[in-house]
Amino acid sequence: MRAAQQEQRASGGRVGPWSKVQNFFRDAWLELQKVIWPSPEDVIKMTGLVVAVVFVVGMFIFAWDRILWMLTGPLFE
């Protein structure tokens, strides 16, 4: 509660809904300016890595599915 009161004093007594929205967007913009964005080359490399890992995991699941299907298939005939 104290922090809210101090914020109210610092903002000149304005803590209406509109000033809260303005503060939110101002703070969000300030945080976005601190972000270190990746280069396009890094984005392409990481995207390729993600696609490769998804493919490998998909093939692993597919292989286990086929193996288990072959082992349990006769049980359900």
C-alpha positions in Angstrom: 0.0 0.0 0.0 2.8 2.4 0.8 4.4 1.9 -2.6 1.1 2.9 -4.3 0.9 6.0 -2.1 4.5 7.0 -3.0 3.7 6.4 -6.7 0.6 8.6 -6.4 2.7 11.4 -4.8 5.4 11.1 -7.4 2.9 11.3 -10.3 1.4 14.5 -8.9 -1.7 12.8 -7.4 -2.9 11.3 -10.7 -3.7 7.6 -10.5 -6.8 7.4 -12.6 -7.3 4.6 -15.1 -6.0 6.6 -18.0 -2.7 7.5 -16.3 -2.2 3.8 -15.3 -2.6 2.8 -19.0 -0.1 5.5 -20.0 2.3 4.4 -17.4 2.0 0.8 -18.5 2.7 1.6 -22.2 5.6 4.0 -21.2 7.2 1.3 -19.0 6.7 -1.4 -21.7 8.4 0.8 -24.3 11.3 1.5 -22.0 11.7 -2.2 -21.4 11.6 -2.9 -25.1 14.4 -0.5 -25.7 16.6 -2.5 -23.3 16.2 -5.7 -25.3 19.1 -6.9 -27.3 17.5 -8.2 -30.5 19.1 -11.1 -32.5 20.6 -10.5 -35.9 18.8 -11.9 -38.9 21.6 -14.5 -39.3 21.0 -15.7 -35.7 17.2 -15.9 -36.3 17.8 -18.1 -39.4 20.3 -20.3 -37.6 18.0 -20.8 -34.6 14.9 -21.4 -36.8 16.9 -24.1 -38.6 17.9 -25.7 -35.3 14.3 -25.7 -34.1 13.0 -27.3 -37.3 15.8 -30.0 -37.2 15.1 -30.8 -33.5 11.3 -31.1 -34.2 12.0 -33.4 -37.1 14.4 -35.6 -35.1 11.9 -35.9 -32.2 9.1 -36.6 -34.6 11.0 -39.4 -36.2 11.9 -40.8 -32.8 8.2 -40.8 -31.8 7.2 -42.3 -35.2 9.8 -45.1 -34.8 8.6 -46.0 -31.3 5.0 -45.9 -32.4 5.7 -48.4 -35.3 7.7 -50.7 -33.0 5.0 -50.7 -30.3 2.3 -51.2 -33.0 4.2 -54.2 -34.4 4.6 -55.7 -30.9 1.1 -55.2 -29.7 -0.8 -55.6 -33.1 -1.2 -59.4 -32.7 -2.8 -58.9 -29.3 -5.7 -57.0 -30.8 -6.5 -59.2 -33.8 
